[in-house]
Amino acid sequence: MGPICLLCPTGVHRSGTYAVLDIVLDRIKSEKKIGLLETASIVRKQRYGCMTNYSHYKHMADLIVRYAIATGIVDIRQINRKE
């Protein structure tokens, strides 16, 4: 797949969130680590105003879980399982 062009009015919210997601998904593939807060902190230092609301983090966490399920990293049957 080639490069993706993502536009948002301020260049902060959507594009910043997408940048964090892209980095986190690459880290999952290469290092088997998530590091959402660490990655978001680094990107926020470089892109003022990025990931400022709880809803951004919640949405990001949801996308990461969906990715983990879709790629087989996490077995959906194990989520919320009580033993």
N, CA, C and O atoms as a CHARMM CRD file, in Angstrom:
* protein
*
  332
    1    1 MET  N      0.84000  -1.16300   0.00000 PROA 1      0.00000
    2    1 MET  CA     0.00000   0.00000   0.00000 PROA 1      0.00000
    3    1 MET  C      0.89200   1.23500   0.00000 PROA 1      0.00000
    4    1 MET  O      1.93500   1.25600   0.65300 PROA 1      0.00000
    5    2 GLY  N      0.49000   2.23000  -0.71200 PROA 2      0.00000
    6    2 GLY  CA     1.26000   3.46400  -0.81100 PROA 2      0.00000
    7    2 GLY  C      0.96400   4.43000   0.31100 PROA 2      0.00000
    8    2 GLY  O      0.25400   4.09400   1.25900 PROA 2      0.00000
    9    3 PRO  N      1.50900   5.63800   0.20500 PROA 3      0.00000
   10    3 PRO  CA     1.29900   6.64700   1.24600 PROA 3      0.00000
   11    3 PRO  C     -0.16400   7.07200   1.33400 PROA 3      0.00000
   12    3 PRO  O     -0.91100   6.99400   0.35800 PROA 3      0.00000
   13    4 ILE  N     -0.54900   7.51700   2.50500 PROA 4      0.00000
   14    4 ILE  CA    -1.91000   7.99000   2.73800 PROA 4      0.00000
   15    4 ILE  C     -1.85300   9.49600   2.98100 PROA 4      0.00000
   16    4 ILE  O     -0.99900   9.98700   3.71800 PROA 4      0.00000
   17    5 CYS  N     -2.77200  10.21400   2.35300 PROA 5      0.00000
   18    5 CYS  CA    -2.87100  11.65800   2.57200 PROA 5      0.00000
   19    5 CYS  C     -4.07900  11.90100   3.47400 PROA 5      0.00000
   20    5 CYS  O     -5.20900  11.57000   3.11600 PROA 5      0.00000
   21    6 LEU  N     -3.83000  12.47400   4.63100 PROA 6      0.00000
   22    6 LEU  CA    -4.88600  12.72800   5.60400 PROA 6      0.00000
   23    6 LEU  C     -4.94300  14.22000   5.87900 PROA 6      0.00000
   24    6 LEU  O     -3.93700  14.83800   6.22900 PROA 6      0.00000
   25    7 LEU  N     -6.12600  14.79200   5.71700 PROA 7      0.00000
   26    7 LEU  CA    -6.27400  16.23100   5.93100 PROA 7      0.00000
   27    7 LEU  C     -7.23800  16.50300   7.07300 PROA 7      0.00000
   28    7 LEU  O     -8.26800  15.84200   7.20400 PROA 7      0.00000
   29    8 CYS  N     -6.89700  17.47000   7.88500 PROA 8      0.00000
   30    8 CYS  CA    -7.82400  17.98300   8.89300 PROA 8      0.00000
   31    8 CYS  C     -7.56900  19.48000   9.00200 PROA 8      0.00000
   32    8 CYS  O     -6.46300  19.93700   8.71200 PROA 8      0.00000
   33    9 PRO  N     -8.56500  20.24700   9.41300 PROA 9      0.00000
   34    9 PRO  CA    -8.45400  21.70800   9.38200 PROA 9      0.00000
   35    9 PRO  C     -7.23400  22.27800  10.10100 PROA 9      0.00000
   36    9 PRO  O     -6.59300  23.19400   9.58800 PROA 9      0.00000
   37   10 THR  N     -6.90900  21.75700  11.26700 PROA 10     0.00000
   38   10 THR  CA    -5.80900  22.32800  12.03800 PROA 10     0.00000
   39   10 THR  C     -4.50900  21.54800  11.89900 PROA 10     0.00000
   40   10 THR  O     -3.44800  22.03500  12.29000 PROA 10     0.00000
   41   11 GLY  N     -4.58400  20.34400  11.34600 PROA 11     0.00000
   42   11 GLY  CA    -3.38600  19.51200  11.25000 PROA 11     0.00000
   43   11 GLY  C     -2.99600  18.90900  12.58400 PROA 11     0.00000
   44   11 GLY  O     -1.86900  18.44600  12.75900 PROA 11     0.00000
   45   12 VAL  N     -3.92400  18.91400  13.52100 PROA 12     0.00000
   46   12 VAL  CA    -3.60100  18.44500  14.86600 PROA 12     0.00000
   47   12 VAL  C     -4.42600  17.22600  15.25800 PROA 12     0.00000
   48   12 VAL  O     -3.87300  16.15100  15.49200 PROA 12     0.00000
   49   13 HSD  N     -5.71600  17.38100  15.33100 PROA 13     0.00000
   50   13 HSD  CA    -6.53900  16.33800  15.93300 PROA 13     0.00000
   51   13 HSD  C     -6.53600  15.03400  15.14300 PROA 13     0.00000
   52   13 HSD  O     -5.99700  14.03400  15.61700 PROA 13     0.00000
   53   14 ARG  N     -7.11800  15.02200  13.96300 PROA 14     0.00000
   54   14 ARG  CA    -7.18000  13.77500  13.20300 PROA 14     0.00000
   55   14 ARG  C     -5.81300  13.31300  12.74600 PROA 14     0.00000
   56   14 ARG  O     -5.47300  12.13900  12.89200 PROA 14     0.00000
   57   15 SER  N     -5.03100  14.21500  12.19700 PROA 15     0.00000
   58   15 SER  CA    -3.71600  13.80000  11.69500 PROA 15     0.00000
   59   15 SER  C     -2.78700  13.40600  12.83700 PROA 15     0.00000
   60   15 SER  O     -1.99800  12.47100  12.69500 PROA 15     0.00000
   61   16 GLY  N     -2.87000  14.10200  13.96200 PROA 16     0.00000
   62   16 GLY  CA    -2.04800  13.73400  15.11000 PROA 16     0.00000
   63   16 GLY  C     -2.44500  12.38700  15.67800 PROA 16     0.00000
   64   16 GLY  O     -1.59200  11.57200  16.02800 PROA 16     0.00000
   65   17 THR  N     -3.75300  12.15800  15.76900 PROA 17     0.00000
   66   17 THR  CA    -4.24800  10.87300  16.26600 PROA 17     0.00000
   67   17 THR  C     -3.84100   9.75500  15.32000 PROA 17     0.00000
   68   17 THR  O     -3.43800   8.68000  15.76400 PROA 17     0.00000
   69   18 TYR  N     -3.94300  10.00000  14.02100 PROA 18     0.00000
   70   18 TYR  CA    -3.53800   8.98600  13.05000 PROA 18     0.00000
   71   18 TYR  C     -2.03900   8.70900  13.15100 PROA 18     0.00000
   72   18 TYR  O     -1.61500   7.55900  13.03800 PROA 18     0.00000
   73   19 ALA  N     -1.24400   9.74100  13.36000 PROA 19     0.00000
   74   19 ALA  CA     0.20700   9.54600  13.50400 PROA 19     0.00000
   75   19 ALA  C      0.50900   8.64800  14.69400 PROA 19     0.00000
   76   19 ALA  O      1.33900   7.74400  14.59900 PROA 19     0.00000
   77   20 VAL  N     -0.16500   8.89500  15.82000 PROA 20     0.00000
   78   20 VAL  CA     0.03600   8.05100  17.00500 PROA 20     0.00000
   79   20 VAL  C     -0.38900   6.61900  16.70100 PROA 20     0.00000
   80   20 VAL  O      0.32600   5.67700  17.04400 PROA 20     0.00000
   81   21 LEU  N     -1.54100   6.44300  16.06400 PROA 21     0.00000
   82   21 LEU  CA    -2.02000   5.09900  15.72800 PROA 21     0.00000
   83   21 LEU  C     -1.03700   4.37300  14.82400 PROA 21     0.00000
   84   21 LEU  O     -0.73900   3.20100  15.05000 PROA 21     0.00000
   85   22 ASP  N     -0.53300   5.05000  13.81000 PROA 22     0.00000
   86   22 ASP  CA     0.41800   4.44500  12.87800 PROA 22     0.00000
   87   22 ASP  C      1.68300   3.98100  13.60300 PROA 22     0.00000
   88   22 ASP  O      2.17700   2.88100  13.35600 PROA 22     0.00000
   89   23 ILE  N      2.19400   4.80800  14.48000 PROA 23     0.00000
   90   23 ILE  CA     3.40500   4.45600  15.22800 PROA 23     0.00000
   91   23 ILE  C      3.13700   3.27200  16.15200 PROA 23     0.00000
   92   23 ILE  O      3.94100   2.34300  16.22700 PROA 23     0.00000
   93   24 VAL  N      1.99700   3.30800  16.85900 PROA 24     0.00000
   94   24 VAL  CA     1.66600   2.22500  17.79200 PROA 24     0.00000
   95   24 VAL  C      1.50100   0.90100  17.04700 PROA 24     0.00000
   96   24 VAL  O      1.99800  -0.12600  17.50900 PROA 24     0.00000
   97   25 LEU  N      0.81700   0.90600  15.91100 PROA 25     0.00000
   98   25 LEU  CA     0.63200  -0.33800  15.15700 PROA 25     0.00000
   99   25 LEU  C      1.96200  -0.86700  14.63100 PROA 25     0.00000
  100   25 LEU  O      2.17300  -2.08000  14.61200 PROA 25     0.00000
  101   26 ASP  N      2.86000   0.01200  14.20500 PROA 26     0.00000
  102   26 ASP  CA     4.20300  -0.42400  13.79800 PROA 26     0.00000
  103   26 ASP  C      4.95500  -1.03600  14.96900 PROA 26     0.00000
  104   26 ASP  O      5.64300  -2.04300  14.80800 PROA 26     0.00000
  105   27 ARG  N      4.82700  -0.43000  16.15400 PROA 27     0.00000
  106   27 ARG  CA     5.49500  -0.97400  17.35000 PROA 27     0.00000
  107   27 ARG  C      4.93800  -2.34700  17.71400 PROA 27     0.00000
  108   27 ARG  O      5.68400  -3.22800  18.14000 PROA 27     0.00000
  109   28 ILE  N      3.63600  -2.52900  17.54900 PROA 28     0.00000
  110   28 ILE  CA     3.04000  -3.83400  17.83800 PROA 28     0.00000
  111   28 ILE  C      3.63400  -4.88700  16.91300 PROA 28     0.00000
  112   28 ILE  O      3.97100  -5.98600  17.35400 PROA 28     0.00000
  113   29 LYS  N      3.76100  -4.55600  15.63900 PROA 29     0.00000
  114   29 LYS  CA     4.31100  -5.50800  14.66600 PROA 29     0.00000
  115   29 LYS  C      5.77200  -5.82200  14.93600 PROA 29     0.00000
  116   29 LYS  O      6.17400  -6.98500  14.88600 PROA 29     0.00000
  117   30 SER  N      6.56700  -4.80700  15.22100 PROA 30     0.00000
  118   30 SER  CA     8.01100  -5.01300  15.33200 PROA 30     0.00000
  119   30 SER  C      8.48200  -5.37200  16.73500 PROA 30     0.00000
  120   30 SER  O      9.36800  -6.21300  16.88900 PROA 30     0.00000
  121   31 GLU  N      7.90800  -4.75400  17.75400 PROA 31     0.00000
  122   31 GLU  CA     8.40500  -4.94400  19.11700 PROA 31     0.00000
  123   31 GLU  C      7.45400  -5.71800  20.01700 PROA 31     0.00000
  124   31 GLU  O      7.81200  -6.08600  21.13600 PROA 31     0.00000
  125   32 LYS  N      6.23600  -5.96700  19.52700 PROA 32     0.00000
  126   32 LYS  CA     5.19800  -6.60900  20.34000 PROA 32     0.00000
  127   32 LYS  C      4.87100  -5.78900  21.58800 PROA 32     0.00000
  128   32 LYS  O      4.52000  -6.34600  22.62800 PROA 32     0.00000
  129   33 LYS  N      4.98700  -4.46200  21.47700 PROA 33     0.00000
  130   33 LYS  CA     4.65400  -3.53500  22.55800 PROA 33     0.00000
  131   33 LYS  C      3.62800  -2.53800  22.04000 PROA 33     0.00000
  132   33 LYS  O      3.56900  -2.24500  20.84600 PROA 33     0.00000
  133   34 ILE  N      2.82700  -2.02700  22.95900 PROA 34     0.00000
  134   34 ILE  CA     1.84900  -1.01200  22.56300 PROA 34     0.00000
  135   34 ILE  C      2.39100   0.37900  22.82900 PROA 34     0.00000
  136   34 ILE  O      2.57000   1.15200  21.88800 PROA 34     0.00000
  137   35 GLY  N      2.65500   0.71500  24.06100 PROA 35     0.00000
  138   35 GLY  CA     3.23500   2.01100  24.40500 PROA 35     0.00000
  139   35 GLY  C      2.41600   3.20300  23.97200 PROA 35     0.00000
  140   35 GLY  O      2.97100   4.18700  23.48300 PROA 35     0.00000
  141   36 LEU  N      1.09100   3.13900  24.14300 PROA 36     0.00000
  142   36 LEU  CA     0.22100   4.23100  23.69900 PROA 36     0.00000
  143   36 LEU  C      0.54900   5.54300  24.40500 PROA 36     0.00000
  144   36 LEU  O      0.71600   6.57100  23.74800 PROA 36     0.00000
  145   37 LEU  N      0.64100   5.52200  25.71500 PROA 37     0.00000
  146   37 LEU  CA     0.89900   6.77000  26.44200 PROA 37     0.00000
  147   37 LEU  C      2.27200   7.33800  26.12200 PROA 37     0.00000
  148   37 LEU  O      2.42500   8.54800  25.95200 PROA 37     0.00000
  149   38 GLU  N      3.26600   6.47000  26.03900 PROA 38     0.00000
  150   38 GLU  CA     4.62800   6.91600  25.70000 PROA 38     0.00000
  151   38 GLU  C      4.65800   7.53600  24.30400 PROA 38     0.00000
  152   38 GLU  O      5.21700   8.61400  24.10400 PROA 38     0.00000
  153   39 THR  N      4.05200   6.84400  23.34700 PROA 39     0.00000
  154   39 THR  CA     4.03700   7.33100  21.96800 PROA 39     0.00000
  155   39 THR  C      3.25900   8.63700  21.86200 PROA 39     0.00000
  156   39 THR  O      3.70800   9.57800  21.20800 PROA 39     0.00000
  157   40 ALA  N      2.09600   8.69600  22.50000 PROA 40     0.00000
  158   40 ALA  CA     1.29000   9.92200  22.46200 PROA 40     0.00000
  159   40 ALA  C      2.04700  11.08800  23.08300 PROA 40     0.00000
  160   40 ALA  O      1.96500  12.21400  22.59200 PROA 40     0.00000
  161   41 SER  N      2.77400  10.82800  24.14700 PROA 41     0.00000
  162   41 SER  CA     3.55400  11.88400  24.79900 PROA 41     0.00000
  163   41 SER  C      4.62200  12.44500  23.86500 PROA 41     0.00000
  164   41 SER  O      4.81800  13.65900  23.79700 PROA 41     0.00000
  165   42 ILE  N      5.30400  11.57000  23.15400 PROA 42     0.00000
  166   42 ILE  CA     6.34600  12.00400  22.21500 PROA 42     0.00000
  167   42 ILE  C      5.73200  12.82600  21.07700 PROA 42     0.00000
  168   42 ILE  O      6.23800  13.89300  20.73000 PROA 42     0.00000
  169   43 VAL  N      4.64200  12.32000  20.50400 PROA 43     0.00000
  170   43 VAL  CA     3.99800  13.02400  19.39000 PROA 43     0.00000
  171   43 VAL  C      3.42300  14.35900  19.86800 PROA 43     0.00000
  172   43 VAL  O      3.48700  15.34800  19.13800 PROA 43     0.00000
  173   44 ARG  N      2.86600  14.40500  21.07000 PROA 44     0.00000
  174   44 ARG  CA     2.31400  15.66200  21.59500 PROA 44     0.00000
  175   44 ARG  C      3.38800  16.72900  21.74400 PROA 44     0.00000
  176   44 ARG  O      3.11100  17.91600  21.57100 PROA 44     0.00000
  177   45 LYS  N      4.61000  16.32000  22.06400 PROA 45     0.00000
  178   45 LYS  CA     5.70600  17.29100  22.17200 PROA 45     0.00000
  179   45 LYS  C      6.05200  17.87200  20.80100 PROA 45     0.00000
  180   45 LYS  O      6.50300  19.01200  20.69900 PROA 45     0.00000
  181   46 GLN  N      5.83800  17.08300  19.75300 PROA 46     0.00000
  182   46 GLN  CA     6.17200  17.51600  18.39800 PROA 46     0.00000
  183   46 GLN  C      4.99500  18.18800  17.69200 PROA 46     0.00000
  184   46 GLN  O      5.19100  18.94400  16.74000 PROA 46     0.00000
  185   47 ARG  N      3.78200  17.91800  18.15100 PROA 47     0.00000
  186   47 ARG  CA     2.58100  18.42500  17.48300 PROA 47     0.00000
  187   47 ARG  C      1.61300  18.95000  18.53800 PROA 47     0.00000
  188   47 ARG  O      0.76700  18.21100  19.04200 PROA 47     0.00000
  189   48 TYR  N      1.74700  20.22800  18.86500 PROA 48     0.00000
  190   48 TYR  CA     0.95700  20.85500  19.92300 PROA 48     0.00000
  191   48 TYR  C     -0.54100  20.67600  19.66700 PROA 48     0.00000
  192   48 TYR  O     -1.02400  20.90600  18.55800 PROA 48     0.00000
  193   49 GLY  N     -1.25600  20.26900  20.69500 PROA 49     0.00000
  194   49 GLY  CA    -2.70500  20.13700  20.59600 PROA 49     0.00000
  195   49 GLY  C     -3.18300  18.75400  20.22400 PROA 49     0.00000
  196   49 GLY  O     -4.38800  18.50800  20.18700 PROA 49     0.00000
  197   50 CYS  N     -2.27800  17.85800  19.95200 PROA 50     0.00000
  198   50 CYS  CA    -2.63100  16.49400  19.56100 PROA 50     0.00000
  199   50 CYS  C     -2.99200  15.67000  20.79700 PROA 50     0.00000
  200   50 CYS  O     -2.34700  15.80500  21.83600 PROA 50     0.00000
  201   51 MET  N     -3.99700  14.83200  20.69700 PROA 51     0.00000
  202   51 MET  CA    -4.39100  13.89700  21.75600 PROA 51     0.00000
  203   51 MET  C     -4.63100  14.63700  23.07400 PROA 51     0.00000
  204   51 MET  O     -4.03800  14.29000  24.09500 PROA 51     0.00000
  205   52 THR  N     -5.48400  15.63800  23.05600 PROA 52     0.00000
  206   52 THR  CA    -5.71000  16.44900  24.25100 PROA 52     0.00000
  207   52 THR  C     -6.91900  15.99500  25.06800 PROA 52     0.00000
  208   52 THR  O     -7.04100  16.35700  26.23800 PROA 52     0.00000
  209   53 ASN  N     -7.79800  15.22200  24.48000 PROA 53     0.00000
  210   53 ASN  CA    -9.02000  14.80400  25.16800 PROA 53     0.00000
  211   53 ASN  C     -8.98900  13.31900  25.49700 PROA 53     0.00000
  212   53 ASN  O     -8.36300  12.52000  24.80000 PROA 53     0.00000
  213   54 TYR  N     -9.67600  12.97300  26.57100 PROA 54     0.00000
  214   54 TYR  CA    -9.81300  11.56500  26.94900 PROA 54     0.00000
  215   54 TYR  C    -10.41000  10.76400  25.79900 PROA 54     0.00000
  216   54 TYR  O    -10.03000   9.61400  25.57900 PROA 54     0.00000
  217   55 SER  N    -11.34300  11.36700  25.06300 PROA 55     0.00000
  218   55 SER  CA   -12.00000  10.65400  23.96100 PROA 55     0.00000
  219   55 SER  C    -10.99700  10.22400  22.89300 PROA 55     0.00000
  220   55 SER  O    -11.19600   9.19300  22.24900 PROA 55     0.00000
  221   56 HSD  N     -9.92600  10.98900  22.69300 PROA 56     0.00000
  222   56 HSD  CA    -8.89800  10.59800  21.72500 PROA 56     0.00000
  223   56 HSD  C     -8.21600   9.30600  22.17300 PROA 56     0.00000
  224   56 HSD  O     -8.01400   8.39400  21.37100 PROA 56     0.00000
  225   57 TYR  N     -7.86600   9.23400  23.45000 PROA 57     0.00000
  226   57 TYR  CA    -7.20800   8.03600  23.98500 PROA 57     0.00000
  227   57 TYR  C     -8.15000   6.83400  23.97500 PROA 57     0.00000
  228   57 TYR  O     -7.73900   5.71500  23.66600 PROA 57     0.00000
  229   58 LYS  N     -9.41300   7.07500  24.31500 PROA 58     0.00000
  230   58 LYS  CA   -10.40500   5.99700  24.31800 PROA 58     0.00000
  231   58 LYS  C    -10.59000   5.44600  22.90800 PROA 58     0.00000
  232   58 LYS  O    -10.62400   4.23200  22.70900 PROA 58     0.00000
  233   59 HSD  N    -10.70800   6.33700  21.94000 PROA 59     0.00000
  234   59 HSD  CA   -10.85900   5.91600  20.54500 PROA 59     0.00000
  235   59 HSD  C     -9.62100   5.13900  20.08700 PROA 59     0.00000
  236   59 HSD  O     -9.73700   4.11100  19.41900 PROA 59     0.00000
  237   60 MET  N     -8.45000   5.63400  20.44800 PROA 60     0.00000
  238   60 MET  CA    -7.20000   4.97300  20.07800 PROA 60     0.00000
  239   60 MET  C     -7.13000   3.57100  20.68100 PROA 60     0.00000
  240   60 MET  O     -6.75800   2.61900  19.99500 PROA 60     0.00000
  241   61 ALA  N     -7.48600   3.43900  21.95800 PROA 61     0.00000
  242   61 ALA  CA    -7.46800   2.13200  22.61800 PROA 61     0.00000
  243   61 ALA  C     -8.43400   1.17400  21.93200 PROA 61     0.00000
  244   61 ALA  O     -8.12200  -0.00500  21.75900 PROA 61     0.00000
  245   62 ASP  N     -9.60100   1.67100  21.54100 PROA 62     0.00000
  246   62 ASP  CA   -10.57700   0.84400  20.83500 PROA 62     0.00000
  247   62 ASP  C    -10.01600   0.36100  19.50100 PROA 62     0.00000
  248   62 ASP  O    -10.17500  -0.80800  19.15100 PROA 62     0.00000
  249   63 LEU  N     -9.36600   1.24400  18.76000 PROA 63     0.00000
  250   63 LEU  CA    -8.78100   0.85500  17.47500 PROA 63     0.00000
  251   63 LEU  C     -7.66600  -0.17300  17.65000 PROA 63     0.00000
  252   63 LEU  O     -7.53200  -1.08700  16.83700 PROA 63     0.00000
  253   64 ILE  N     -6.87300  -0.02800  18.69700 PROA 64     0.00000
  254   64 ILE  CA    -5.78200  -0.97100  18.95300 PROA 64     0.00000
  255   64 ILE  C     -6.34600  -2.34800  19.29600 PROA 64     0.00000
  256   64 ILE  O     -5.83300  -3.36100  18.82200 PROA 64     0.00000
  257   65 VAL  N     -7.40000  -2.39200  20.11800 PROA 65     0.00000
  258   65 VAL  CA    -8.03300  -3.67700  20.45200 PROA 65     0.00000
  259   65 VAL  C     -8.61600  -4.31500  19.20200 PROA 65     0.00000
  260   65 VAL  O     -8.46100  -5.51800  18.99400 PROA 65     0.00000
  261   66 ARG  N     -9.28200  -3.53000  18.37200 PROA 66     0.00000
  262   66 ARG  CA    -9.84500  -4.06900  17.12300 PROA 66     0.00000
  263   66 ARG  C     -8.74700  -4.63300  16.21600 PROA 66     0.00000
  264   66 ARG  O     -8.91600  -5.68800  15.60500 PROA 66     0.00000
  265   67 TYR  N     -7.62600  -3.92100  16.13900 PROA 67     0.00000
  266   67 TYR  CA    -6.49600  -4.39600  15.34300 PROA 67     0.00000
  267   67 TYR  C     -5.96400  -5.71100  15.90900 PROA 67     0.00000
  268   67 TYR  O     -5.69700  -6.65100  15.16100 PROA 67     0.00000
  269   68 ALA  N     -5.81300  -5.77300  17.22800 PROA 68     0.00000
  270   68 ALA  CA    -5.28100  -6.97600  17.86700 PROA 68     0.00000
  271   68 ALA  C     -6.19200  -8.17600  17.62700 PROA 68     0.00000
  272   68 ALA  O     -5.70700  -9.28800  17.41900 PROA 68     0.00000
  273   69 ILE  N     -7.49300  -7.96200  17.65500 PROA 69     0.00000
  274   69 ILE  CA    -8.43800  -9.04800  17.39100 PROA 69     0.00000
  275   69 ILE  C     -8.39700  -9.44100  15.91900 PROA 69     0.00000
  276   69 ILE  O     -8.35400 -10.62800  15.59500 PROA 69     0.00000
  277   70 ALA  N     -8.41000  -8.45200  15.02600 PROA 70     0.00000
  278   70 ALA  CA    -8.42700  -8.71800  13.58100 PROA 70     0.00000
  279   70 ALA  C     -7.18500  -9.46000  13.10700 PROA 70     0.00000
  280   70 ALA  O     -7.25800 -10.25700  12.17200 PROA 70     0.00000
  281   71 THR  N     -6.05000  -9.20500  13.74300 PROA 71     0.00000
  282   71 THR  CA    -4.80500  -9.84500  13.31200 PROA 71     0.00000
  283   71 THR  C     -4.49300 -11.11400  14.09000 PROA 71     0.00000
  284   71 THR  O     -3.48000 -11.76400  13.83300 PROA 71     0.00000
  285   72 GLY  N     -5.35300 -11.47200  15.04000 PROA 72     0.00000
  286   72 GLY  CA    -5.14800 -12.70500  15.79400 PROA 72     0.00000
  287   72 GLY  C     -4.18800 -12.58400  16.96600 PROA 72     0.00000
  288   72 GLY  O     -3.82400 -13.59300  17.57000 PROA 72     0.00000
  289   73 ILE  N     -3.77600 -11.37700  17.29300 PROA 73     0.00000
  290   73 ILE  CA    -2.89600 -11.18400  18.44700 PROA 73     0.00000
  291   73 ILE  C     -3.66200 -11.52000  19.72500 PROA 73     0.00000
  292   73 ILE  O     -3.10800 -12.10100  20.65800 PROA 73     0.00000
  293   74 VAL  N     -4.93600 -11.14800  19.75500 PROA 74     0.00000
  294   74 VAL  CA    -5.79600 -11.40800  20.90400 PROA 74     0.00000
  295   74 VAL  C     -6.95500 -12.28200  20.45200 PROA 74     0.00000
  296   74 VAL  O     -7.55700 -12.03800  19.40700 PROA 74     0.00000
  297   75 ASP  N     -7.26200 -13.29800  21.24600 PROA 75     0.00000
  298   75 ASP  CA    -8.41200 -14.15800  20.98100 PROA 75     0.00000
  299   75 ASP  C     -9.63300 -13.52100  21.63800 PROA 75     0.00000
  300   75 ASP  O     -9.67300 -13.35300  22.85700 PROA 75     0.00000
  301   76 ILE  N    -10.61200 -13.17400  20.83700 PROA 76     0.00000
  302   76 ILE  CA   -11.79000 -12.47000  21.35800 PROA 76     0.00000
  303   76 ILE  C    -12.50700 -13.28700  22.42300 PROA 76     0.00000
  304   76 ILE  O    -13.17900 -12.72200  23.28600 PROA 76     0.00000
  305   77 ARG  N    -12.37500 -14.59700  22.37400 PROA 77     0.00000
  306   77 ARG  CA   -13.03700 -15.44000  23.38000 PROA 77     0.00000
  307   77 ARG  C    -12.42000 -15.26300  24.76200 PROA 77     0.00000
  308   77 ARG  O    -13.03700 -15.61200  25.76800 PROA 77     0.00000
  309   78 GLN  N    -11.19600 -14.71800  24.81500 PROA 78     0.00000
  310   78 GLN  CA   -10.51600 -14.52500  26.09500 PROA 78     0.00000
  311   78 GLN  C    -10.82300 -13.17600  26.74600 PROA 78     0.00000
  312   78 GLN  O    -10.47600 -12.94700  27.90500 PROA 78     0.00000
  313   79 ILE  N    -11.46700 -12.29800  26.00400 PROA 79     0.00000
  314   79 ILE  CA   -11.79300 -10.97300  26.53800 PROA 79     0.00000
  315   79 ILE  C    -13.00100 -11.08100  27.46200 PROA 79     0.00000
  316   79 ILE  O    -14.01600 -11.67700  27.10100 PROA 79     0.00000
  317   80 ASN  N    -12.88600 -10.50800  28.64100 PROA 80     0.00000
  318   80 ASN  CA   -13.94800 -10.52100  29.66200 PROA 80     0.00000
  319   80 ASN  C    -14.34900 -11.92900  30.07800 PROA 80     0.00000
  320   80 ASN  O    -15.48500 -12.16400  30.48700 PROA 80     0.00000
  321   81 ARG  N    -13.42400 -12.84900  29.97200 PROA 81     0.00000
  322   81 ARG  CA   -13.70300 -14.23200  30.37100 PROA 81     0.00000
  323   81 ARG  C    -13.48000 -14.37800  31.87000 PROA 81     0.00000
  324   81 ARG  O    -12.44800 -13.96400  32.39800 PROA 81     0.00000
  325   82 LYS  N    -14.45100 -14.96800  32.54700 PROA 82     0.00000
  326   82 LYS  CA   -14.32800 -15.20900  33.98400 PROA 82     0.00000
  327   82 LYS  C    -14.07000 -16.69300  34.20300 PROA 82     0.00000
  328   82 LYS  O    -14.73900 -17.55200  33.62800 PROA 82     0.00000
  329   83 GLU  N    -13.09700 -16.96800  35.03700 PROA 83     0.00000
  330   83 GLU  CA   -12.78000 -18.37500  35.31800 PROA 83     0.00000
  331   83 GLU  C    -13.15500 -18.73000  36.72200 PROA 83     0.00000
  332   83 GLU  O    -12.96300 -19.87100  37.14300 PROA 83     0.00000
